[in-house]
Amino acid sequence: MEEIRDNLVARIAEAEREGWLGEVEGLRVSLAGAEDKLVHMDRQTSGGTAIDLGMPHIAPAQFTQVDGTASLAQSLDDQQ
């Protein structure tokens, strides 16, 4: 994003030298959008707060016998 901003600044300077007033205005609008995006990105990366979620509890599996075949079942009580 910083490269895009820098490129826009260079293009604005070129357009001003060449007298392309319409191009200058359009590039300034794009530059303002790029700068807003950079500010937004900086806020997201610098203002983050880590939240400790703790370690998940994994209940042990329980084997049960169903219709003469073994199956793996886990009760809802064990998940809590």
Beta strands, then each sheet from edge to edge (+ up, - down):
strand 1: 62-66
strand 2: 69-73
sheet 1: 1+ 2-
end
